[in-house]
């Protein structure tokens, strides 16, 4: 299990193929999500240091879009290859 915690934000935890968000919300990860996050979060000179920012932005954007559209979802996070972004189904 990997846990990211910022002093001003609640923790986000990764465990296998799930992301545990604050408030008992769980996202199930599609098999395409982790390679996408690694690709977006890795920098040739900085290594994996930008990973936290990439995960927060990409997952946050997908969850925010879902909330703004007020859609009922299954909680599955997957890659939209046409738009090169993550979406919640």
Protein Blocks (a to p, Z undefined) as FASTA:
>chain_A
ZZdddfkbccdddehjaccdehhiacdddfklmmmmmmmmpcfklommlmmmmmmmmmmm
mmmmmmmnopacehiacddfklopaddZZ
